[in-house]
Structures are given as C-alpha cells and as structure tokens.
Amino acid sequence: MRYKALPIHDAVYLESATIRERALLHLNRFPDVNPSELFNIPFDLTQDGIASVLGISRAHASLELKKLKETGKLDYWQAHIKGSGSKRKAYYLLPEGFAEAELLRKRFETSGIVIDTLLDMKRCDPEIMWENLNAKDRETFGLACVFRVPIPRRTIPETSSGVIPSDFYGMLSISDAVRNRYLSLADPEKLKVWHSRAADWWMDNDNDDQDQERLFHLVKAGRNTEACKFILRKSEEFLENPNEDLHATIKEMTIIPKYAESAYKIRAKVALDCEDVGDALACADILADFLTSDADLIRSEALMLSGDSEKGFSTASALFEKDPSPRAALIAAKCLFRMGKHDEASAFLTRSCEVLSDNNDATRIDDILFLRAGIAYDKGKTDECLSYLSKARKVSKKDRTKERIDALTKNIKNGKAVRFD
C-alpha cells in the first residue's frame, strides 16, 4: 500500500524527543529507586511499564533499553514489583544517565515544553495536556486521535510540545480510552475538519479493507452526500460483513432524499443482521412511502426476530404468493423453523431454491444451506447437518456467518448442544 503524507503546517517545529530521550526522562523521575530496594518497586520501571509509558511495543522498548545499557546510561536488577508476586527486571539510571537526563529536562523546560506531555499521553490530565499544546500541535494531536485504525506516524506532522505514541513499526498507537478523552475537549467544528482529513487520507491511500473507516470519517465530517454515494457504491461489501460499528455509523448518517430508498434498504439489512428490530422497523416505515415490497419484507423479518414468528410467516408467505422472491421464501422458512415446523420449512426452502435457479441468483444459497443444517440438526441427523454447514461455509462471503458456522461445527463435533435460531 502507498502512503501519502498529510499536509504539514508551515512552521518550524522544535526537535521532538526521541524514544531514547523519553526513556531517560522517564527513569529520571525515580532517582531514589535503585538496587538497594528489593520490594514494592514501581511497575513503571519494568520493561513492560516503560513500553506502556512511552507508547511503544515491548520489543521496541527492549531494543532501546539494551542500547542505553551498552552505552553505560542505565542498568537493571531483579526486584519484587509492586502488585506482583514474582521478581522481574527493574531499570535504573547510572550517573551518566542521570546527567544526560537532567540536561534534557532543562533543554525542554527552557523551550516551554512540559515533560509530562513528552512522556505519556495516557497519564496526563487531558485538560492540562490540551492547555500545554500550542495551536498547531493541537491540530496534529486531534488529527491523530480521530484515526481509529493505526496509520504510519510519519504521515502526520511532527509536534513540538508533546509526543504522539507509535509502536515498533512506526504506526500510531493510541488507545480508545486516550483518544476519546482528548477528543471530548475539541470544538465540534474542529472535529469535523479532522474527520474530513482522515476521510481524504483513506481515499488517497485506497484500501478496500478500510472502507468502513472512510465511511465513518465521512459521516463524522458531515459530508453526507459523499457518504450516501459511497455506501451505495460499496453496498455489496458492507452487506457481506455487517457489524455493530457499521450499523452505528449508518444510523448517524444524514441520508440525502435523492438516495433515500437505496440507503434505507441497506440500513435496514444491517439493522436486521445486528438484530436491532426497532431500527429495522423504523426503516420499514420510511420505505413504505416508496410503494415496494421491501418494507413488508423488512417487517416480516423484524417480527420474526422479535419473537412473533407466526405473524412474520403470515406476512412473508403472503408476499411470496404475490411475488415469489427468494427473500420472501427464506424469511417464511425461517419463521416456520422457529415455530418448530421443520417439514413445512423444508418445503419453503425447496421453493426458494427453485426461484433462485430460475433467476440465476446465488446470493442467498449460504442462508438456505445454513437453515437446512438447522433442520437436520433438530431431526438428529448430525452428519447431514455438518455436511450442510460445510457447504454453507464454502459459499458464504460473510465473515460473521463463517465465524458462526465454525463455532457451531466445533461444538457439534464435541457433542455440545447448539441452537440455530
């Protein structure tokens, strides 16, 4: 994948602290903790603790600490760590390390940089941190925080008054908790600008695996027309892998009237996959104005999910008799299955297959095979059930369906009871 750098502000930035410098400054905060102490040593002096404070991987921390030890800046000893029952390596500065750390501290403080902001975003009070960032660095921190998926640190501007955590591979490494704390202080309009830049970043660095992230940022940026066009263009991909996060994004999206029918159909299908009956019914009410069968199909499936399979079957079967679509047959069969009417469900599945064959439509084959597996299981035909599950997994494009099939297959083979509804 190619990475395109985001625009850097026209300003001269003070030199950012390196990982080596930050490690020295961090250990300098514990001048009285050394090998003369054997018990209740702070976790922050362990390799894992140092990695956590500096926002880097354990492997990266190990390399940096090894270099500092080789140059005579620090050493370690085995000690009992506070809250742990076993001994671990604890690191401390040697005289040369203390001397360099003090020089670093004075240099940064003279430049007006707060040491705590250099060391650990996670530990700083967000309001204090925000106040100590200059305007340009706030832009960079805000931009870094809106990205939910790690991107290369080098693609966003350097900062002069704080360090943005990155891992051993140079990717942004900011936890959701830290991200949300800082973004809660931002001006809503600024948030939109940062999300807009993030959306453009995902567009410039075209990666189909992250289309959900681009949609998320378009919605957060208020770029509603683009969001609507994007979700329609990528509808097949989104519907193959519906999830709670995607559903939350689509619910937040302002749907432009021009794209309403198609967009609400997608939203309803994602809602049904996520079993949000209320939102599915809300979409059905809107789609009823377009005078298509979609509204009734959505209602019938929502009724089934809410526990009213009998009413759901009545609606779906009536639709099938009027217009024999594969979806109507499948919903009717699912309703019958939930009511324990397996033979009738099988009959509807057969009719669904006939319609699919006539229309050269293979989009719901995995659902049909999965339901046949459930019928076989309830009838005690374990081998037949596993055969259907295997076939369903091979043709399914949905990650959630594959994961569920894998879990069911494993439990059935281990003799555990399972449910298909």
C-alpha positions as CSV (number, residue, x, y, z in Angstrom):
1,M,0.0,0.0,0.0
2,R,1.3,3.5,-0.7
3,Y,1.1,6.2,2.0
4,K,0.6,9.8,1.1
5,A,1.6,12.3,3.7
6,L,-0.9,14.8,5.1
7,P,-0.1,18.5,4.7
8,I,2.4,19.8,7.3
9,H,1.8,23.3,8.7
10,D,4.2,26.0,7.6
11,A,6.0,26.3,10.9
12,V,9.4,25.5,12.4
13,Y,8.9,22.7,15.0
14,L,11.2,22.2,17.9
15,E,13.1,18.9,17.8
16,S,10.8,16.2,19.1
17,A,12.1,13.9,21.8
18,T,13.4,10.6,20.6
19,I,12.4,7.3,22.3
20,R,15.9,7.2,23.8
21,E,15.5,10.7,25.3
22,R,12.0,9.9,26.6
23,A,13.3,6.7,28.3
24,L,16.0,8.7,30.1
25,L,13.5,11.4,31.2
26,H,11.1,8.8,32.4
27,L,13.7,6.9,34.5
28,N,14.9,10.2,35.8
29,R,11.6,10.5,37.7
30,F,12.7,7.7,40.0
31,P,16.0,8.9,41.4
32,D,15.7,7.2,44.7
33,V,14.7,3.7,43.4
34,N,17.8,1.6,42.9
35,P,19.2,-1.9,43.6
36,S,19.3,-1.2,47.3
37,E,15.5,-1.6,47.2
38,L,14.1,-5.1,46.7
39,F,10.4,-4.8,47.3
40,N,7.4,-2.8,46.1
41,I,9.3,-1.5,43.0
42,P,7.0,0.5,40.7
43,F,5.8,-1.3,37.6
44,D,6.9,1.7,35.6
45,L,10.5,0.6,35.9
46,T,9.9,-2.8,34.3
47,Q,10.3,-3.3,30.5
48,D,6.5,-3.6,30.1
49,G,5.9,-0.5,32.2
50,I,8.4,1.6,30.3
51,A,6.9,0.5,27.0
52,S,3.4,1.4,28.2
53,V,4.5,4.9,29.4
54,L,6.3,5.6,26.1
55,G,3.6,4.3,23.9
56,I,5.8,1.7,22.2
57,S,5.9,-2.0,21.9
58,R,7.7,-4.2,24.4
59,A,10.1,-5.3,21.6
60,H,10.9,-1.7,20.8
61,A,11.5,-0.9,24.5
62,S,13.8,-3.9,24.8
63,L,16.0,-2.6,22.0
64,E,16.2,0.9,23.3
65,L,17.0,-0.2,26.9
66,K,19.7,-2.5,25.6
67,K,21.4,0.4,23.7
68,L,21.2,2.6,26.8
69,K,22.8,-0.2,28.9
70,E,25.6,-0.8,26.4
71,T,26.4,3.0,26.5
72,G,26.6,3.0,30.3
73,K,23.4,5.1,30.8
74,L,21.4,2.5,32.8
75,D,21.4,-0.9,34.4
76,Y,18.9,-3.3,35.9
77,W,18.4,-5.6,38.9
78,Q,15.9,-8.3,39.9
79,A,13.3,-6.9,42.3
80,H,9.8,-7.6,43.6
81,I,7.4,-5.4,41.6
82,K,4.5,-3.8,43.4
83,G,1.4,-5.8,42.9
84,S,3.3,-8.9,41.6
85,G,4.4,-12.0,43.4
86,S,7.4,-12.6,41.3
87,K,10.8,-10.9,40.6
88,R,11.3,-9.0,37.4
89,K,14.0,-6.8,35.9
90,A,13.7,-3.2,37.1
91,Y,15.7,-0.5,35.3
92,Y,17.6,2.5,36.9
93,L,19.8,5.3,35.7
94,L,23.6,5.2,36.2
95,P,25.4,8.6,36.9
96,E,26.0,9.3,33.2
97,G,22.3,8.6,32.5
98,F,21.2,11.0,35.3
99,A,23.5,13.7,33.9
100,E,22.1,13.4,30.4
101,A,18.5,13.2,31.6
102,E,19.0,16.4,33.6
103,L,20.4,18.2,30.6
104,L,17.4,17.0,28.5
105,R,15.0,18.2,31.2
106,K,16.5,21.7,31.3
107,R,16.5,21.9,27.5
108,F,12.9,21.0,27.1
109,E,11.7,23.1,30.1
110,T,13.6,26.1,28.7
111,S,11.8,25.6,25.4
112,G,8.5,25.7,27.3
113,I,7.7,22.0,26.9
114,V,6.1,20.2,29.8
115,I,8.0,17.0,30.4
116,D,4.8,15.0,31.3
117,T,3.4,15.7,27.9
118,L,6.6,14.3,26.3
119,L,6.4,11.1,28.3
120,D,2.9,9.8,28.4
121,M,-0.4,10.9,26.8
122,K,-2.2,8.3,28.9
123,R,-1.1,9.7,32.3
124,C,-1.7,13.4,31.6
125,D,-4.8,15.1,32.6
126,P,-6.4,15.9,29.2
127,E,-7.3,19.5,30.1
128,I,-3.7,20.2,31.3
129,M,-2.3,18.4,28.2
130,W,-4.6,20.4,25.9
131,E,-3.6,23.7,27.5
132,N,0.1,23.0,27.1
133,L,-0.2,22.2,23.4
134,N,0.2,25.1,21.0
135,A,-2.4,25.6,18.4
136,K,-0.6,23.8,15.6
137,D,0.1,20.8,17.8
138,R,-3.5,20.6,18.9
139,E,-4.3,20.2,15.2
140,T,-1.9,17.3,14.9
141,F,-3.0,15.6,18.2
142,G,-6.6,16.0,17.2
143,L,-6.0,14.5,13.7
144,A,-4.0,11.6,15.3
145,C,-6.8,10.9,17.7
146,V,-9.7,10.7,15.1
147,F,-8.0,7.7,13.4
148,R,-9.4,4.5,14.9
149,V,-7.1,2.3,12.8
150,P,-3.3,2.8,13.1
151,I,-1.6,4.6,10.3
152,P,2.1,5.5,9.8
153,R,3.2,8.1,12.3
154,R,5.3,9.8,9.6
155,T,2.2,10.7,7.6
156,I,1.0,13.4,10.1
157,P,3.0,16.4,11.2
158,E,5.7,16.4,13.9
159,T,4.9,18.1,17.2
160,S,6.9,20.4,19.3
161,S,5.1,20.2,22.6
162,G,4.3,16.5,23.0
163,V,4.9,13.1,21.7
164,I,2.2,11.0,19.9
165,P,2.7,7.3,20.7
166,S,3.7,5.0,18.0
167,D,4.6,1.3,18.0
168,F,7.8,-0.5,17.0
169,Y,6.7,-0.4,13.4
170,G,6.1,3.3,13.3
171,M,2.3,3.1,13.4
172,L,0.1,5.4,15.6
173,S,-0.6,3.7,18.8
174,I,-3.4,5.5,20.8
175,S,-5.9,3.5,22.8
176,D,-9.6,4.2,22.5
177,A,-9.8,5.5,26.1
178,V,-7.0,8.0,25.5
179,R,-8.4,9.0,22.1
180,N,-11.9,9.7,23.5
181,R,-10.5,11.7,26.4
182,Y,-8.8,14.2,24.2
183,L,-11.4,14.4,21.5
184,S,-14.0,15.2,24.2
185,L,-12.2,18.6,24.6
186,A,-12.2,19.5,21.0
187,D,-14.5,22.0,19.3
188,P,-17.2,20.2,17.2
189,E,-16.2,22.1,14.1
190,K,-12.6,21.2,14.6
191,L,-13.7,17.5,14.9
192,K,-15.4,17.7,11.6
193,V,-12.2,19.1,10.0
194,W,-10.1,16.3,11.4
195,H,-12.5,13.7,10.3
196,S,-12.7,15.2,6.9
197,R,-8.9,15.0,6.6
198,A,-9.0,11.4,7.8
199,A,-11.6,10.5,5.2
200,D,-9.4,12.0,2.5
201,W,-6.4,10.1,3.8
202,W,-8.3,6.8,3.4
203,M,-9.4,7.9,-0.1
204,D,-5.8,8.8,-1.1
205,N,-4.4,5.6,0.4
206,D,-7.0,3.4,-1.3
207,N,-7.5,0.2,0.8
208,D,-10.7,-1.8,0.4
209,D,-10.2,-3.3,3.8
210,Q,-10.7,0.1,5.4
211,D,-13.8,1.3,3.5
212,Q,-15.8,1.2,6.8
213,E,-13.3,3.7,8.3
214,R,-13.7,6.0,5.3
215,L,-17.4,5.9,5.7
216,F,-17.1,6.6,9.4
217,H,-15.0,9.7,8.8
218,L,-17.2,11.0,6.0
219,V,-20.2,10.7,8.4
220,K,-18.4,12.4,11.3
221,A,-17.2,15.1,8.9
222,G,-20.8,15.9,7.9
223,R,-20.0,15.1,4.2
224,N,-23.4,13.4,3.8
225,T,-23.8,13.4,0.1
226,E,-20.4,11.7,-0.3
227,A,-21.3,9.3,2.5
228,C,-24.5,8.3,0.7
229,K,-22.8,7.8,-2.6
230,F,-20.1,5.8,-1.0
231,I,-22.4,3.4,0.9
232,L,-24.4,2.8,-2.3
233,R,-21.2,2.1,-4.3
234,K,-19.8,-0.2,-1.6
235,S,-23.2,-1.7,-0.6
236,E,-22.3,-5.3,-1.6
237,E,-19.1,-5.1,0.5
238,F,-20.8,-3.6,3.5
239,L,-23.7,-6.1,3.4
240,E,-21.3,-9.0,3.2
241,N,-19.9,-8.1,6.6
242,P,-22.4,-6.2,8.7
243,N,-21.4,-5.3,12.3
244,E,-22.4,-3.2,15.2
245,D,-19.9,-0.4,14.4
246,L,-21.1,-0.2,10.8
247,H,-24.7,-0.1,12.0
248,A,-23.9,2.8,14.4
249,T,-22.2,4.8,11.6
250,I,-25.1,4.3,9.2
251,K,-27.7,5.3,11.9
252,E,-25.7,8.5,12.5
253,M,-25.6,9.3,8.8
254,T,-27.9,12.0,7.4
255,I,-29.4,10.4,4.4
256,I,-30.0,12.7,1.4
257,P,-33.5,12.4,0.0
258,K,-32.1,11.6,-3.5
259,Y,-30.6,8.4,-2.2
260,A,-33.2,7.6,0.5
261,E,-34.7,4.4,-0.9
262,S,-31.4,2.6,-1.5
263,A,-29.7,3.9,1.6
264,Y,-32.6,2.9,3.9
265,K,-32.7,-0.6,2.4
266,I,-29.0,-1.0,3.3
267,R,-29.5,0.4,6.7
268,A,-32.5,-1.9,7.3
269,K,-30.5,-5.0,6.2
270,V,-27.6,-4.1,8.5
271,A,-30.0,-3.5,11.4
272,L,-31.6,-6.9,10.9
273,D,-28.2,-8.6,10.8
274,C,-27.4,-6.8,14.1
275,E,-30.9,-7.7,15.4
276,D,-31.9,-4.1,16.0
277,V,-35.6,-4.7,15.5
278,G,-36.5,-1.1,16.4
279,D,-34.3,0.5,13.7
280,A,-35.3,-2.1,11.1
281,L,-39.0,-1.2,11.7
282,A,-38.2,2.5,11.6
283,C,-36.5,1.9,8.2
284,A,-39.6,-0.1,7.0
285,D,-41.9,2.8,7.9
286,I,-39.8,5.1,5.7
287,L,-39.6,2.6,2.8
288,A,-43.3,2.2,2.9
289,D,-43.6,5.5,1.1
290,F,-41.8,4.1,-1.9
291,L,-44.5,1.5,-2.6
292,T,-42.3,-1.5,-2.9
293,S,-42.4,-4.9,-1.1
294,D,-39.2,-4.1,0.8
295,A,-41.0,-2.5,3.7
296,D,-43.1,-5.6,4.3
297,L,-40.2,-8.0,3.9
298,I,-38.2,-6.0,6.5
299,R,-41.2,-6.0,8.8
300,S,-41.7,-9.8,8.5
301,E,-38.1,-10.5,9.4
302,A,-38.2,-8.0,12.2
303,L,-41.3,-9.6,13.6
304,M,-39.5,-13.0,13.5
305,L,-36.5,-11.6,15.3
306,S,-38.8,-10.0,18.0
307,G,-40.4,-13.4,18.7
308,D,-43.6,-13.2,16.7
309,S,-42.7,-15.8,14.1
310,E,-46.3,-16.6,13.3
311,K,-47.1,-13.0,12.2
312,G,-43.7,-12.9,10.4
313,F,-44.6,-16.0,8.5
314,S,-48.1,-14.7,7.6
315,T,-46.6,-11.5,6.1
316,A,-43.7,-13.3,4.3
317,S,-45.8,-16.1,2.8
318,A,-48.4,-13.6,1.6
319,L,-45.6,-11.7,-0.1
320,F,-44.2,-14.9,-1.6
321,E,-47.6,-15.9,-3.1
322,K,-48.0,-12.4,-4.6
323,D,-44.4,-12.2,-5.8
324,P,-42.3,-15.3,-5.3
325,S,-39.0,-13.8,-4.4
326,P,-36.1,-15.9,-2.8
327,R,-36.0,-13.5,0.2
328,A,-39.7,-13.9,1.0
329,A,-39.4,-17.7,0.8
330,L,-36.4,-17.7,3.0
331,I,-38.0,-15.5,5.7
332,A,-41.1,-17.6,5.6
333,A,-38.9,-20.8,6.0
334,K,-37.0,-19.2,8.9
335,C,-40.3,-18.3,10.7
336,L,-41.6,-21.9,10.2
337,F,-38.3,-23.3,11.6
338,R,-38.6,-21.1,14.7
339,M,-42.1,-22.4,15.2
340,G,-40.8,-26.0,15.0
341,K,-42.5,-26.7,11.7
342,H,-39.5,-28.3,10.0
343,D,-41.2,-30.2,7.2
344,E,-43.0,-27.0,6.1
345,A,-39.8,-25.0,6.4
346,S,-38.1,-27.5,4.1
347,A,-40.8,-27.2,1.6
348,F,-40.4,-23.4,1.5
349,L,-36.7,-23.8,1.1
350,T,-37.2,-26.0,-1.9
351,R,-39.5,-23.4,-3.4
352,S,-36.8,-20.8,-2.7
353,C,-34.2,-22.8,-4.5
354,E,-36.4,-23.1,-7.5
355,V,-36.9,-19.4,-7.7
356,L,-33.1,-18.8,-7.2
357,S,-32.4,-21.3,-10.0
358,D,-35.0,-19.7,-12.4
359,N,-33.4,-16.3,-11.7
360,N,-29.7,-17.5,-11.7
361,D,-29.4,-15.9,-8.3
362,A,-26.9,-17.4,-5.8
363,T,-26.9,-14.6,-3.3
364,R,-28.8,-16.5,-0.6
365,I,-27.5,-20.0,-1.0
366,D,-25.5,-19.8,2.2
367,D,-28.6,-18.9,4.2
368,I,-30.6,-21.7,2.7
369,L,-27.8,-24.3,3.4
370,F,-27.4,-23.0,6.9
371,L,-31.2,-23.3,7.6
372,R,-31.2,-26.8,6.1
373,A,-28.3,-27.6,8.6
374,G,-30.5,-26.4,11.4
375,I,-33.4,-28.6,10.3
376,A,-31.2,-31.6,10.0
377,Y,-29.7,-31.0,13.5
378,D,-33.1,-30.7,15.1
379,K,-34.1,-34.0,13.5
380,G,-31.0,-35.7,15.0
381,K,-29.2,-36.0,11.6
382,T,-25.8,-34.8,12.8
383,D,-23.7,-35.9,9.7
384,E,-26.2,-34.3,7.4
385,C,-26.1,-31.1,9.5
386,L,-22.3,-31.0,9.3
387,S,-22.4,-31.5,5.6
388,Y,-24.8,-28.6,5.1
389,L,-22.6,-26.4,7.4
390,S,-19.5,-27.2,5.4
391,K,-21.2,-26.3,2.1
392,A,-22.6,-23.1,3.6
393,R,-19.2,-22.0,4.7
394,K,-17.7,-22.6,1.3
395,V,-20.2,-20.3,-0.5
396,S,-20.7,-17.7,2.2
397,K,-19.0,-14.3,1.8
398,K,-20.0,-13.0,5.3
399,D,-17.3,-13.2,8.0
400,R,-19.9,-13.3,10.7
401,T,-21.7,-16.3,9.1
402,K,-18.3,-18.1,8.7
403,E,-17.5,-17.5,12.3
404,R,-20.8,-18.8,13.5
405,I,-20.5,-21.9,11.3
406,D,-17.1,-22.6,12.7
407,A,-18.3,-22.3,16.2
408,L,-21.4,-24.5,15.6
409,T,-19.3,-27.1,13.8
410,K,-16.8,-27.3,16.6
411,N,-19.5,-27.6,19.3
412,I,-21.5,-30.2,17.4
413,K,-18.3,-32.3,16.8
414,N,-17.6,-32.0,20.6
415,G,-21.0,-33.3,21.4
416,K,-22.3,-29.9,22.8
417,A,-25.9,-28.8,22.3
418,V,-26.3,-25.8,19.9
419,R,-29.1,-23.6,18.6
420,F,-29.7,-22.4,15.0
421,D,-32.4,-19.8,15.5
